[in-house]
Amino acid sequence: MTAAVEGQLDVLKTLIAYGADLDMVDIDGESSLDFASLDGHTAVVEYIESKE
């Protein structure tokens, strides 16, 4: 989620390669996709959506 909110696409790709779960949500029910979307990181959003 931190990589997504900061727009760090390469870090996010590495984490996913090592098994990071994009379906996880925080205590408020927000996902990595939500965080990336709210902060305007379109490349991250597109990448996450391609993994769904």
Backbone atoms as SQL, in Angstrom:
CREATE TABLE atoms (id INTEGER PRIMARY KEY, chain TEXT, resi INTEGER, resn TEXT, atom TEXT, x REAL, y REAL, z REAL);
INSERT INTO atoms VALUES
  (1, 'A', 1, 'MET', 'N', 0.822, -1.188, 0.000),
  (2, 'A', 1, 'MET', 'CA', 0.000, 0.000, 0.000),
  (3, 'A', 1, 'MET', 'C', 0.869, 1.256, 0.000),
  (4, 'A', 2, 'THR', 'N', 1.975, 1.193, 0.715),
  (5, 'A', 2, 'THR', 'CA', 2.864, 2.355, 0.761),
  (6, 'A', 2, 'THR', 'C', 3.445, 2.635, -0.615),
  (7, 'A', 3, 'ALA', 'N', 3.860, 1.610, -1.317),
  (8, 'A', 3, 'ALA', 'CA', 4.400, 1.797, -2.668),
  (9, 'A', 3, 'ALA', 'C', 3.340, 2.395, -3.585),
  (10, 'A', 4, 'ALA', 'N', 2.107, 1.949, -3.451),
  (11, 'A', 4, 'ALA', 'CA', 1.019, 2.450, -4.297),
  (12, 'A', 4, 'ALA', 'C', 0.717, 3.909, -4.012),
  (13, 'A', 5, 'VAL', 'N', 0.628, 4.265, -2.744),
  (14, 'A', 5, 'VAL', 'CA', 0.291, 5.647, -2.384),
  (15, 'A', 5, 'VAL', 'C', 1.408, 6.613, -2.769),
  (16, 'A', 6, 'GLU', 'N', 2.639, 6.109, -2.835),
  (17, 'A', 6, 'GLU', 'CA', 3.758, 6.963, -3.214),
  (18, 'A', 6, 'GLU', 'C', 4.059, 6.895, -4.711),
  (19, 'A', 7, 'GLY', 'N', 3.301, 6.085, -5.450),
  (20, 'A', 7, 'GLY', 'CA', 3.480, 5.998, -6.888),
  (21, 'A', 7, 'GLY', 'C', 4.747, 5.273, -7.312),
  (22, 'A', 8, 'GLN', 'N', 5.244, 4.390, -6.482),
  (23, 'A', 8, 'GLN', 'CA', 6.480, 3.671, -6.763),
  (24, 'A', 8, 'GLN', 'C', 6.178, 2.373, -7.520),
  (25, 'A', 9, 'LEU', 'N', 5.996, 2.514, -8.810),
  (26, 'A', 9, 'LEU', 'CA', 5.585, 1.386, -9.642),
  (27, 'A', 9, 'LEU', 'C', 6.604, 0.254, -9.635),
  (28, 'A', 10, 'ASP', 'N', 7.883, 0.565, -9.750),
  (29, 'A', 10, 'ASP', 'CA', 8.900, -0.493, -9.761),
  (30, 'A', 10, 'ASP', 'C', 8.918, -1.273, -8.450),
  (31, 'A', 11, 'VAL', 'N', 8.751, -0.568, -7.344),
  (32, 'A', 11, 'VAL', 'CA', 8.704, -1.238, -6.036),
  (33, 'A', 11, 'VAL', 'C', 7.468, -2.121, -5.963),
  (34, 'A', 12, 'LEU', 'N', 6.349, -1.615, -6.415),
  (35, 'A', 12, 'LEU', 'CA', 5.108, -2.383, -6.407),
  (36, 'A', 12, 'LEU', 'C', 5.243, -3.655, -7.243),
  (37, 'A', 13, 'LYS', 'N', 5.858, -3.532, -8.420),
  (38, 'A', 13, 'LYS', 'CA', 6.068, -4.708, -9.269),
  (39, 'A', 13, 'LYS', 'C', 6.931, -5.755, -8.570),
  (40, 'A', 14, 'THR', 'N', 7.957, -5.304, -7.883),
  (41, 'A', 14, 'THR', 'CA', 8.829, -6.224, -7.148),
  (42, 'A', 14, 'THR', 'C', 8.067, -6.913, -6.029),
  (43, 'A', 15, 'LEU', 'N', 7.292, -6.156, -5.283),
  (44, 'A', 15, 'LEU', 'CA', 6.521, -6.731, -4.185),
  (45, 'A', 15, 'LEU', 'C', 5.525, -7.775, -4.689),
  (46, 'A', 16, 'ILE', 'N', 4.884, -7.480, -5.808),
  (47, 'A', 16, 'ILE', 'CA', 3.931, -8.429, -6.387),
  (48, 'A', 16, 'ILE', 'C', 4.654, -9.690, -6.843),
  (49, 'A', 17, 'ALA', 'N', 5.827, -9.516, -7.421),
  (50, 'A', 17, 'ALA', 'CA', 6.619, -10.674, -7.866),
  (51, 'A', 17, 'ALA', 'C', 6.972, -11.586, -6.697),
  (52, 'A', 18, 'TYR', 'N', 7.081, -10.996, -5.511),
  (53, 'A', 18, 'TYR', 'CA', 7.402, -11.776, -4.316),
  (54, 'A', 18, 'TYR', 'C', 6.159, -12.162, -3.513),
  (55, 'A', 19, 'GLY', 'N', 4.986, -11.995, -4.118),
  (56, 'A', 19, 'GLY', 'CA', 3.766, -12.512, -3.507),
  (57, 'A', 19, 'GLY', 'C', 2.895, -11.523, -2.762),
  (58, 'A', 20, 'ALA', 'N', 3.130, -10.227, -2.914),
  (59, 'A', 20, 'ALA', 'CA', 2.268, -9.243, -2.251),
  (60, 'A', 20, 'ALA', 'C', 0.825, -9.438, -2.714),
  (61, 'A', 21, 'ASP', 'N', -0.093, -9.285, -1.794),
  (62, 'A', 21, 'ASP', 'CA', -1.515, -9.513, -2.051),
  (63, 'A', 21, 'ASP', 'C', -2.212, -8.181, -2.320),
  (64, 'A', 22, 'LEU', 'N', -2.622, -7.953, -3.563),
  (65, 'A', 22, 'LEU', 'CA', -3.291, -6.707, -3.932),
  (66, 'A', 22, 'LEU', 'C', -4.726, -6.639, -3.418),
  (67, 'A', 23, 'ASP', 'N', -5.249, -7.734, -2.916),
  (68, 'A', 23, 'ASP', 'CA', -6.618, -7.750, -2.408),
  (69, 'A', 23, 'ASP', 'C', -6.716, -7.322, -0.945),
  (70, 'A', 24, 'MET', 'N', -5.577, -7.155, -0.295),
  (71, 'A', 24, 'MET', 'CA', -5.598, -6.741, 1.111),
  (72, 'A', 24, 'MET', 'C', -6.128, -5.318, 1.241),
  (73, 'A', 25, 'VAL', 'N', -6.807, -5.060, 2.350),
  (74, 'A', 25, 'VAL', 'CA', -7.315, -3.717, 2.635),
  (75, 'A', 25, 'VAL', 'C', -6.877, -3.296, 4.029),
  (76, 'A', 26, 'ASP', 'N', -6.858, -1.980, 4.241),
  (77, 'A', 26, 'ASP', 'CA', -6.490, -1.476, 5.560),
  (78, 'A', 26, 'ASP', 'C', -7.713, -1.475, 6.468),
  (79, 'A', 27, 'ILE', 'N', -7.570, -0.917, 7.637),
  (80, 'A', 27, 'ILE', 'CA', -8.646, -0.921, 8.630),
  (81, 'A', 27, 'ILE', 'C', -9.901, -0.185, 8.144),
  (82, 'A', 28, 'ASP', 'N', -9.717, 0.730, 7.189),
  (83, 'A', 28, 'ASP', 'CA', -10.843, 1.485, 6.638),
  (84, 'A', 28, 'ASP', 'C', -11.429, 0.833, 5.386),
  (85, 'A', 29, 'GLY', 'N', -10.868, -0.308, 4.993),
  (86, 'A', 29, 'GLY', 'CA', -11.360, -1.014, 3.824),
  (87, 'A', 29, 'GLY', 'C', -10.779, -0.524, 2.509),
  (88, 'A', 30, 'GLU', 'N', -9.701, 0.267, 2.576),
  (89, 'A', 30, 'GLU', 'CA', -9.088, 0.788, 1.362),
  (90, 'A', 30, 'GLU', 'C', -7.935, -0.102, 0.899),
  (91, 'A', 31, 'SER', 'N', -7.840, -0.265, -0.404),
  (92, 'A', 31, 'SER', 'CA', -6.823, -1.134, -1.002),
  (93, 'A', 31, 'SER', 'C', -5.694, -0.304, -1.615),
  (94, 'A', 32, 'SER', 'N', -4.701, -0.987, -2.124),
  (95, 'A', 32, 'SER', 'CA', -3.612, -0.311, -2.839),
  (96, 'A', 32, 'SER', 'C', -4.159, 0.462, -4.030),
  (97, 'A', 33, 'LEU', 'N', -5.124, -0.117, -4.710),
  (98, 'A', 33, 'LEU', 'CA', -5.743, 0.558, -5.845),
  (99, 'A', 33, 'LEU', 'C', -6.413, 1.856, -5.401),
  (100, 'A', 34, 'ASP', 'N', -7.101, 1.814, -4.282),
  (101, 'A', 34, 'ASP', 'CA', -7.745, 3.020, -3.764),
  (102, 'A', 34, 'ASP', 'C', -6.718, 4.113, -3.481),
  (103, 'A', 35, 'PHE', 'N', -5.644, 3.740, -2.808),
  (104, 'A', 35, 'PHE', 'CA', -4.612, 4.717, -2.462),
  (105, 'A', 35, 'PHE', 'C', -3.969, 5.324, -3.699),
  (106, 'A', 36, 'ALA', 'N', -3.608, 4.491, -4.664),
  (107, 'A', 36, 'ALA', 'CA', -2.981, 4.989, -5.886),
  (108, 'A', 36, 'ALA', 'C', -3.930, 5.903, -6.646),
  (109, 'A', 37, 'SER', 'N', -5.185, 5.521, -6.666),
  (110, 'A', 37, 'SER', 'CA', -6.201, 6.293, -7.368),
  (111, 'A', 37, 'SER', 'C', -6.403, 7.660, -6.725),
  (112, 'A', 38, 'LEU', 'N', -6.500, 7.685, -5.419),
  (113, 'A', 38, 'LEU', 'CA', -6.720, 8.941, -4.701),
  (114, 'A', 38, 'LEU', 'C', -5.567, 9.918, -4.878),
  (115, 'A', 39, 'ASP', 'N', -4.357, 9.404, -5.029),
  (116, 'A', 39, 'ASP', 'CA', -3.187, 10.267, -5.166),
  (117, 'A', 39, 'ASP', 'C', -2.813, 10.524, -6.624),
  (118, 'A', 40, 'GLY', 'N', -3.618, 10.037, -7.566),
  (119, 'A', 40, 'GLY', 'CA', -3.410, 10.338, -8.973),
  (120, 'A', 40, 'GLY', 'C', -2.266, 9.614, -9.648),
  (121, 'A', 41, 'HIS', 'N', -1.893, 8.461, -9.137),
  (122, 'A', 41, 'HIS', 'CA', -0.807, 7.680, -9.734),
  (123, 'A', 41, 'HIS', 'C', -1.387, 6.736, -10.793),
  (124, 'A', 42, 'THR', 'N', -1.626, 7.293, -11.974),
  (125, 'A', 42, 'THR', 'CA', -2.336, 6.543, -13.013),
  (126, 'A', 42, 'THR', 'C', -1.574, 5.308, -13.483),
  (127, 'A', 43, 'ALA', 'N', -0.266, 5.384, -13.577),
  (128, 'A', 43, 'ALA', 'CA', 0.502, 4.208, -14.018),
  (129, 'A', 43, 'ALA', 'C', 0.354, 3.063, -13.024),
  (130, 'A', 44, 'VAL', 'N', 0.351, 3.388, -11.744),
  (131, 'A', 44, 'VAL', 'CA', 0.175, 2.373, -10.703),
  (132, 'A', 44, 'VAL', 'C', -1.236, 1.807, -10.775),
  (133, 'A', 45, 'VAL', 'N', -2.225, 2.673, -10.939),
  (134, 'A', 45, 'VAL', 'CA', -3.620, 2.232, -11.048),
  (135, 'A', 45, 'VAL', 'C', -3.770, 1.275, -12.226),
  (136, 'A', 46, 'GLU', 'N', -3.241, 1.649, -13.377),
  (137, 'A', 46, 'GLU', 'CA', -3.358, 0.806, -14.563),
  (138, 'A', 46, 'GLU', 'C', -2.671, -0.548, -14.351),
  (139, 'A', 47, 'TYR', 'N', -1.527, -0.533, -13.688),
  (140, 'A', 47, 'TYR', 'CA', -0.814, -1.786, -13.437),
  (141, 'A', 47, 'TYR', 'C', -1.626, -2.686, -12.496),
  (142, 'A', 48, 'ILE', 'N', -2.133, -2.122, -11.414),
  (143, 'A', 48, 'ILE', 'CA', -2.921, -2.911, -10.459),
  (144, 'A', 48, 'ILE', 'C', -4.158, -3.478, -11.155),
  (145, 'A', 49, 'GLU', 'N', -4.828, -2.646, -11.945),
  (146, 'A', 49, 'GLU', 'CA', -6.024, -3.116, -12.654),
  (147, 'A', 49, 'GLU', 'C', -5.688, -4.235, -13.633),
  (148, 'A', 50, 'SER', 'N', -4.504, -4.205, -14.209),
  (149, 'A', 50, 'SER', 'CA', -4.111, -5.269, -15.148),
  (150, 'A', 50, 'SER', 'C', -3.877, -6.590, -14.430),
  (151, 'A', 51, 'LYS', 'N', -3.657, -6.543, -13.127),
  (152, 'A', 51, 'LYS', 'CA', -3.406, -7.748, -12.337),
  (153, 'A', 51, 'LYS', 'C', -4.685, -8.361, -11.804),
  (154, 'A', 52, 'GLU', 'N', -5.797, -7.675, -11.923),
  (155, 'A', 52, 'GLU', 'CA', -7.064, -8.193, -11.378),
  (156, 'A', 52, 'GLU', 'C', -7.730, -9.142, -12.319);
